[in-house]
Every structure is written in C-alpha cells, then in structure tokens.
Amino acid sequence: MTGQLNLYKFNEIYDKTHLDLLKYVVIKCHNINDTNDIMQETYLEFWNILNKKELSDINIKSYLIGIANNKIKKHYTLLQKFKTISLFETNDKGIELIETLSDSMNINEIIIREDNWNTIWKYIKGKKNQDIPKVFYLYYKLELSIKEISKELNSSESYIKHLIYRTLKELQNNFGNEGR
C-alpha cells in the first residue's frame, strides 16, 4: 500500500515540477543530448529517496533542482567543462564579432512547424556549439522570450538572436521551405 501511495505522490510531484526542472537542466547542461539522462537520473534518485523517507511538500522543487544540480556536476568532468568555454572571438579592437553583424531578419516571422521539429531537432542537436540547441529548445518548445533566454544563459540578447537568425538561415538552406 505504501508503494502505491508513493507512486501517487511521485506522479503528482512529477507533474508539478517536470517543466521547471527540464528548463533548469537544459540551461545548465553543456550538451543538450545529456538532458534526458540527467532528468531520468534525477527523478530516479528522487523516487529512491521517496521510498526511503518521508519528505515534506515544502520546497520540493528546490530539492529536485538540488538533485539535478548534483547529477549535472557528476556528469561533467573538468575536462568537458574546459571544452565548452569559448563563446566569441574578438577582433583586434576587442569588439565581439557578433556585434559587427547586422540584425535585419525578423525572427518572429519564421516558424518551425511541429511536424518538421524532429528532423530539424536532430540536425540542431548535432551542432558543435551546444548553445544553439539550448536556445532553440527554450525558444520554440518552452516558448521563453529572447530576453528570458539571454538572462537564463547569461548571454546578450544579440547573441541569442544571432544564434536563432544564423541557424534559421542554415536550416532554410539545408531544408528549403520545410523549415518554414
């Protein structure tokens, strides 16, 4: 009977916390491909804890974020962290190259339809710059604004717009009108 109650409680907590925890993990992961593993490990550990001791419902989301944070830290080695450090190169005047590009495309005019998402998502996840799949997931799936994404990723809005603009242009070139 206790197992059934724990399952009910787990499902209720999962439903309440899944989207917020997913957003946190997507933002904190160095590679978007690791998100599912970390989410699964987090909820598995939470299930094991739930079966061992009584937890209060107060701050349960913070508790799960703490578990996820530990899973993320454990998942990445120091070497992997060093591989993901570079964001932009600067020119000889110390200006980031992103700031020298024009932003003439209206991002809101380009919409990725759900039926194309899987093909496009597979392509995007394979990008070397793992900020690209993070931004696309947060923007198109979780529907965060560019401002919210830039705040969460500690990046400039122009960087986020540049990632979307450049990748959309690349998608149009590679997938034609399918990406529209």
Backbone as CSV, one residue per row, in Angstrom:
resi,resn,N_x,N_y,N_z,CA_x,CA_y,CA_z,C_x,C_y,C_z
1,MET,0.817,-1.202,0.000,0.000,0.000,0.000,0.859,1.264,0.000
2,THR,1.986,1.202,0.744,2.882,2.353,0.794,3.456,2.653,-0.587
3,GLY,3.781,1.582,-1.339,4.309,1.756,-2.689,3.333,2.483,-3.589
4,GLN,2.060,2.170,-3.450,1.017,2.817,-4.252,0.885,4.298,-3.882
5,LEU,0.956,4.594,-2.583,0.892,5.989,-2.137,2.106,6.772,-2.633
6,ASN,3.281,6.128,-2.559,4.494,6.789,-3.052,4.422,7.039,-4.552
7,LEU,3.850,6.084,-5.287,3.702,6.255,-6.732,2.766,7.419,-7.037
8,TYR,1.678,7.504,-6.313,0.740,8.611,-6.489,1.427,9.948,-6.177
9,LYS,2.138,10.003,-5.048,2.832,11.229,-4.653,3.910,11.601,-5.683
10,PHE,4.661,10.587,-6.154,5.701,10.824,-7.152,5.094,11.403,-8.428
11,ASN,4.018,10.794,-8.913,3.378,11.275,-10.147,2.862,12.706,-9.992
12,GLU,2.322,13.002,-8.844,1.811,14.351,-8.586,2.958,15.367,-8.586
13,ILE,4.055,15.027,-7.921,5.224,15.916,-7.873,5.846,16.047,-9.255
14,TYR,5.927,14.944,-9.973,6.485,14.966,-11.323,5.691,15.924,-12.216
15,ASP,4.372,15.811,-12.172,3.526,16.684,-12.995,3.715,18.157,-12.652
16,LYS,3.921,18.457,-11.382,4.071,19.849,-10.941,5.455,20.420,-11.239
17,THR,6.463,19.567,-11.302,7.841,20.068,-11.370,8.553,19.805,-12.691
18,HIS,8.005,18.942,-13.531,8.742,18.496,-14.713,9.202,19.635,-15.625
19,LEU,8.320,20.537,-15.995,8.698,21.610,-16.926,9.756,22.549,-16.336
20,ASP,9.609,22.914,-15.068,10.595,23.795,-14.439,11.947,23.109,-14.318
21,LEU,11.928,21.836,-13.957,13.180,21.099,-13.830,13.827,20.904,-15.194
22,LEU,13.015,20.626,-16.206,13.534,20.477,-17.565,14.200,21.768,-18.026
23,LYS,13.559,22.886,-17.794,14.138,24.186,-18.157,15.481,24.366,-17.463
24,TYR,15.547,24.063,-16.171,16.787,24.200,-15.409,17.885,23.313,-16.000
25,VAL,17.566,22.064,-16.283,18.565,21.121,-16.790,19.038,21.526,-18.182
26,VAL,18.116,21.953,-19.042,18.507,22.393,-20.388,19.489,23.560,-20.299
27,ILE,19.204,24.487,-19.404,20.068,25.658,-19.263,21.438,25.285,-18.706
28,LYS,21.473,24.391,-17.759,22.723,24.066,-17.070,23.593,23.043,-17.785
29,CYS,23.016,22.233,-18.671,23.793,21.205,-19.363,24.715,21.823,-20.404
30,HIS,25.881,21.255,-20.523,26.818,21.702,-21.552,26.438,21.143,-22.917
31,ASN,25.794,19.993,-22.921,25.392,19.351,-24.168,23.919,18.964,-24.048
32,ILE,23.116,19.425,-24.958,21.667,19.194,-24.908,21.330,17.708,-24.933
33,ASN,22.198,16.904,-25.515,21.961,15.463,-25.590,22.000,14.793,-24.217
34,ASP,22.558,15.461,-23.232,22.649,14.895,-21.884,21.396,15.160,-21.051
35,THR,20.507,15.989,-21.542,19.339,16.418,-20.775,18.463,15.247,-20.330
36,ASN,18.119,14.364,-21.254,17.238,13.247,-20.902,17.852,12.347,-19.838
37,ASP,19.150,12.063,-19.967,19.816,11.215,-18.979,19.787,11.852,-17.597
38,ILE,20.065,13.128,-17.536,20.103,13.814,-16.248,18.705,13.900,-15.638
39,MET,17.717,14.170,-16.459,16.335,14.198,-15.948,15.950,12.827,-15.391
40,GLN,16.279,11.780,-16.126,15.945,10.428,-15.691,16.678,10.078,-14.392
41,GLU,17.954,10.385,-14.322,18.730,10.112,-13.110,18.187,10.901,-11.919
42,THR,17.786,12.133,-12.162,17.253,12.977,-11.090,15.968,12.396,-10.522
43,TYR,15.035,12.069,-11.398,13.759,11.534,-10.914,13.918,10.120,-10.344
44,LEU,14.867,9.351,-10.848,15.127,8.023,-10.281,15.656,8.145,-8.849
45,GLU,16.603,9.055,-8.658,17.111,9.266,-7.301,16.005,9.785,-6.382
46,PHE,15.190,10.688,-6.902,14.076,11.199,-6.106,13.123,10.065,-5.723
47,TRP,12.823,9.149,-6.651,11.961,8.002,-6.371,12.557,7.148,-5.252
48,ASN,13.859,6.892,-5.342,14.528,6.089,-4.310,14.464,6.773,-2.949
49,ILE,14.665,8.072,-2.918,14.591,8.823,-1.661,13.162,8.808,-1.122
50,LEU,12.201,8.974,-2.010,10.794,8.984,-1.614,10.389,7.657,-0.965
51,ASN,10.975,6.563,-1.435,10.671,5.249,-0.873,11.410,4.975,0.437
52,LYS,12.433,5.758,0.732,13.216,5.536,1.950,12.769,6.402,3.115
53,LYS,12.356,7.631,2.828,11.982,8.525,3.926,10.832,9.429,3.533
54,GLU,10.210,9.987,4.522,9.083,10.898,4.340,9.612,12.291,4.002
55,LEU,9.111,12.874,2.935,9.512,14.218,2.534,8.322,15.155,2.662
56,SER,8.601,16.369,3.102,7.520,17.354,3.145,7.394,17.988,1.762
57,ASP,6.222,18.490,1.461,5.974,19.101,0.156,6.565,20.500,0.037
58,ILE,7.058,21.036,1.136,7.625,22.376,1.127,8.963,22.337,0.390
59,ASN,9.122,23.215,-0.587,10.362,23.362,-1.361,10.773,22.095,-2.100
60,ILE,9.822,21.301,-2.541,10.139,20.063,-3.240,10.825,20.353,-4.580
61,LYS,10.432,21.465,-5.229,11.074,21.835,-6.497,12.537,22.185,-6.266
62,SER,12.824,22.900,-5.199,14.219,23.232,-4.866,15.007,21.972,-4.557
63,TYR,14.371,21.036,-3.896,15.005,19.764,-3.567,15.377,19.026,-4.852
64,LEU,14.454,18.982,-5.809,14.722,18.324,-7.091,15.811,19.049,-7.882
65,ILE,15.802,20.368,-7.847,16.850,21.136,-8.526,18.207,20.827,-7.907
66,GLY,18.236,20.655,-6.589,19.481,20.275,-5.924,19.978,18.917,-6.393
67,ILE,19.070,17.961,-6.514,19.447,16.639,-7.027,19.962,16.766,-8.460
68,ALA,19.232,17.520,-9.298,19.631,17.703,-10.693,20.995,18.374,-10.787
69,ASN,21.211,19.362,-9.956,22.493,20.063,-9.952,23.632,19.099,-9.632
70,ASN,23.427,18.235,-8.646,24.446,17.236,-8.311,24.667,16.263,-9.463
71,LYS,23.596,15.873,-10.139,23.716,14.960,-11.283,24.484,15.621,-12.430
72,ILE,24.222,16.896,-12.644,24.929,17.629,-13.702,26.413,17.718,-13.380
73,LYS,26.729,18.086,-12.138,28.134,18.178,-11.729,28.835,16.839,-11.866
74,LYS,28.160,15.799,-11.474,28.741,14.456,-11.556,28.930,14.044,-13.007
75,HIS,28.007,14.438,-13.853,28.013,14.037,-15.252,29.194,14.637,-16.032
76,TYR,29.532,15.836,-15.687,30.582,16.519,-16.443,31.903,16.495,-15.704
77,THR,32.928,16.143,-16.412,34.261,16.191,-15.835,34.844,17.582,-16.060
78,LEU,35.902,17.867,-15.377,36.562,19.156,-15.536,37.034,19.348,-16.976
79,LEU,37.489,18.292,-17.595,37.951,18.380,-18.982,36.825,18.795,-19.917
80,GLN,35.627,18.238,-19.736,34.499,18.610,-20.583,34.124,20.068,-20.392
81,LYS,34.244,20.587,-19.178,33.925,21.987,-18.930,34.878,22.889,-19.709
82,PHE,36.144,22.524,-19.760,37.108,23.342,-20.484,36.855,23.319,-21.988
83,LYS,36.275,22.259,-22.498,35.998,22.160,-23.933,34.920,23.131,-24.376
84,THR,34.062,23.580,-23.474,32.909,24.400,-23.856,33.064,25.873,-23.519
85,ILE,34.279,26.320,-23.224,34.446,27.674,-22.713,34.287,28.779,-23.762
86,SER,34.772,28.612,-24.988,34.773,29.751,-25.912,33.379,30.091,-26.422
87,LEU,33.036,31.364,-26.378,31.758,31.840,-26.904,31.963,32.651,-28.175
88,PHE,32.838,33.673,-28.105,33.062,34.555,-29.248,34.533,34.907,-29.364
89,GLU,34.912,35.130,-30.572,36.234,35.692,-30.805,36.075,37.201,-30.908
90,THR,37.119,37.918,-30.542,37.074,39.370,-30.670,38.064,39.793,-31.747
91,ASN,37.776,40.930,-32.344,38.703,41.436,-33.348,39.845,42.173,-32.655
92,ASP,40.723,42.792,-33.429,41.881,43.459,-32.851,41.520,44.674,-31.993
93,LYS,40.286,45.165,-32.096,39.839,46.293,-31.283,39.090,45.837,-30.036
94,GLY,39.009,44.513,-29.829,38.331,43.988,-28.652,36.822,43.920,-28.780
95,ILE,36.301,44.073,-29.996,34.860,44.033,-30.222,34.482,42.610,-30.648
96,GLU,33.434,42.078,-30.026,32.978,40.749,-30.406,32.431,40.795,-31.829
97,LEU,32.721,39.732,-32.566,32.285,39.681,-33.957,30.764,39.730,-34.078
98,ILE,30.045,39.211,-33.105,28.581,39.224,-33.136,28.041,40.645,-33.215
99,GLU,28.737,41.569,-32.574,28.280,42.953,-32.538,28.462,43.653,-33.881
100,THR,29.262,43.071,-34.779,29.502,43.697,-36.076,28.524,43.213,-37.145
101,LEU,27.703,42.200,-36.821,26.745,41.673,-37.793,25.437,42.433,-37.723
102,SER,24.802,42.591,-38.867,23.511,43.278,-38.865,22.409,42.306,-38.475
103,ASP,21.361,42.833,-37.898,20.235,42.024,-37.451,18.991,42.473,-38.216
104,SER,18.926,42.097,-39.493,17.841,42.587,-40.332,16.681,41.604,-40.453
105,MET,16.831,40.408,-39.942,15.782,39.411,-40.082,14.807,39.488,-38.911
106,ASN,13.523,39.423,-39.210,12.506,39.396,-38.166,12.291,37.940,-37.767
107,ILE,12.819,37.563,-36.623,12.794,36.176,-36.165,11.377,35.672,-35.988
108,ASN,10.473,36.523,-35.563,9.104,36.090,-35.305,8.355,35.682,-36.568
109,GLU,8.846,36.055,-37.741,8.182,35.680,-38.979,8.472,34.243,-39.375
110,ILE,9.506,33.661,-38.777,9.897,32.306,-39.141,9.392,31.362,-38.062
111,ILE,8.599,30.410,-38.456,8.007,29.477,-37.502,8.353,28.058,-37.932
112,ILE,8.785,27.282,-36.976,9.072,25.884,-37.257,7.838,25.073,-36.879
113,ARG,7.270,24.391,-37.837,6.082,23.587,-37.564,6.466,22.322,-36.807
114,GLU,5.530,21.815,-36.032,5.753,20.631,-35.192,6.159,19.410,-36.006
115,ASP,5.565,19.233,-37.199,5.882,18.047,-37.999,7.315,18.066,-38.528
116,ASN,7.927,19.230,-38.600,9.318,19.327,-39.032,10.286,19.310,-37.852
117,TRP,9.753,19.460,-36.656,10.607,19.632,-35.476,11.590,18.480,-35.294
118,ASN,11.157,17.243,-35.429,12.037,16.104,-35.163,13.241,16.074,-36.095
119,THR,13.018,16.294,-37.374,14.124,16.310,-38.335,15.066,17.463,-38.046
120,ILE,14.504,18.609,-37.808,15.304,19.797,-37.537,16.021,19.654,-36.194
121,TRP,15.326,19.118,-35.201,15.903,18.965,-33.867,17.116,18.044,-33.893
122,LYS,17.027,16.967,-34.639,18.164,16.042,-34.766,19.369,16.777,-35.372
123,TYR,19.112,17.582,-36.375,20.175,18.355,-37.016,20.782,19.370,-36.038
124,ILE,19.918,20.065,-35.307,20.369,21.110,-34.386,21.162,20.509,-33.223
125,LYS,20.727,19.361,-32.711,21.427,18.733,-31.589,22.856,18.335,-31.947
126,GLY,23.106,18.141,-33.224,24.439,17.763,-33.675,25.398,18.934,-33.827
127,LYS,24.939,20.146,-33.556,25.786,21.328,-33.714,26.902,21.326,-32.675
128,LYS,28.059,21.812,-33.076,29.208,21.884,-32.168,28.938,22.862,-31.024
129,ASN,28.362,24.008,-31.338,28.016,24.998,-30.321,26.716,24.554,-29.658
130,GLN,26.807,24.044,-28.450,25.636,23.500,-27.773,24.700,24.578,-27.240
131,ASP,25.060,25.850,-27.380,24.110,26.914,-27.059,22.968,26.915,-28.068
132,ILE,23.238,26.483,-29.298,22.221,26.502,-30.351,21.037,25.611,-29.990
133,PRO,21.243,24.328,-29.658,20.070,23.525,-29.288,19.400,24.009,-28.006
134,LYS,20.170,24.542,-27.075,19.566,25.090,-25.854,18.620,26.229,-26.203
135,VAL,19.105,27.162,-27.008,18.312,28.333,-27.381,17.068,27.905,-28.147
136,PHE,17.213,27.000,-29.115,16.069,26.557,-29.892,15.049,25.841,-29.020
137,TYR,15.508,25.017,-28.109,14.575,24.311,-27.235,13.838,25.295,-26.339
138,LEU,14.573,26.209,-25.744,13.951,27.178,-24.849,13.014,28.114,-25.593
139,TYR,13.379,28.485,-26.820,12.590,29.443,-27.586,11.363,28.791,-28.226
140,TYR,11.560,27.659,-28.908,10.468,27.067,-29.668,9.643,26.056,-28.879
141,LYS,10.229,25.339,-27.955,9.482,24.330,-27.208,8.937,24.875,-25.892
142,LEU,9.785,25.557,-25.120,9.328,26.090,-23.836,8.784,27.504,-23.965
143,GLU,8.906,28.089,-25.166,8.352,29.398,-25.515,8.820,30.523,-24.600
144,LEU,10.105,30.485,-24.229,10.685,31.588,-23.479,11.010,32.706,-24.457
145,SER,10.986,33.931,-23.993,11.335,35.062,-24.854,12.853,35.138,-24.992
146,ILE,13.297,35.883,-25.976,14.734,36.066,-26.183,15.359,36.700,-24.940
147,LYS,14.652,37.642,-24.353,15.135,38.299,-23.144,15.289,37.287,-21.999
148,GLU,14.300,36.420,-21.827,14.366,35.406,-20.764,15.513,34.430,-21.006
149,ILE,15.687,34.020,-22.252,16.759,33.086,-22.590,18.112,33.720,-22.332
150,SER,18.281,34.966,-22.740,19.577,35.637,-22.532,19.884,35.758,-21.045
151,LYS,18.866,36.007,-20.253,19.056,36.097,-18.803,19.439,34.730,-18.232
152,GLU,18.725,33.689,-18.631,18.984,32.344,-18.112,20.359,31.816,-18.518
153,LEU,20.795,32.136,-19.721,22.084,31.648,-20.223,23.226,32.632,-19.970
154,ASN,22.912,33.739,-19.296,23.916,34.776,-19.031,24.624,35.205,-20.310
155,SER,23.838,35.469,-21.333,24.356,35.896,-22.627,23.590,37.138,-23.064
156,SER,24.134,37.826,-24.045,23.451,39.021,-24.537,22.278,38.621,-25.434
157,GLU,21.301,39.498,-25.523,20.164,39.255,-26.406,20.620,39.171,-27.856
158,SER,21.623,39.952,-28.222,22.104,39.912,-29.607,22.739,38.556,-29.922
159,TYR,23.386,37.944,-28.938,23.957,36.606,-29.133,22.838,35.591,-29.372
160,ILE,21.783,35.665,-28.582,20.662,34.738,-28.722,19.999,34.942,-30.087
161,LYS,19.750,36.202,-30.457,19.157,36.496,-31.765,20.054,35.994,-32.886
162,HIS,21.353,36.190,-32.728,22.304,35.748,-33.744,22.235,34.228,-33.914
163,LEU,22.188,33.498,-32.806,22.109,32.033,-32.893,20.850,31.609,-33.640
164,ILE,19.736,32.229,-33.314,18.471,31.878,-33.969,18.521,32.262,-35.449
165,TYR,18.927,33.501,-35.733,18.982,34.001,-37.105,19.894,33.144,-37.979
166,ARG,21.089,32.920,-37.489,22.081,32.178,-38.265,21.631,30.729,-38.484
167,THR,21.094,30.115,-37.460,20.664,28.729,-37.569,19.427,28.607,-38.449
168,LEU,18.493,29.551,-38.347,17.321,29.524,-39.227,17.729,29.663,-40.692
169,LYS,18.684,30.533,-40.945,19.180,30.705,-42.312,19.832,29.407,-42.808
170,GLU,20.587,28.774,-41.941,21.217,27.497,-42.272,20.153,26.416,-42.516
171,LEU,19.117,26.408,-41.689,18.031,25.442,-41.856,17.307,25.665,-43.183
172,GLN,17.095,26.930,-43.540,16.442,27.232,-44.814,17.289,26.736,-45.979
173,ASN,18.598,26.911,-45.870,19.491,26.450,-46.924,19.519,24.923,-47.017
174,ASN,19.481,24.255,-45.870,19.579,22.794,-45.848,18.248,22.077,-46.055
175,PHE,17.168,22.678,-45.581,15.876,22.014,-45.630,14.884,22.714,-46.545
176,GLY,15.292,23.776,-47.191,14.394,24.509,-48.090,13.229,25.086,-47.339
177,ASN,12.066,24.994,-47.907,10.852,25.538,-47.286,10.309,24.640,-46.192
178,GLU,10.891,23.447,-45.989,10.421,22.570,-44.922,10.590,23.210,-43.574
179,GLY,11.653,24.007,-43.394,11.943,24.623,-42.100,11.081,25.823,-41.791
180,ARG,10.251,26.225,-42.720,9.402,27.406,-42.519,8.073,27.049,-41.970
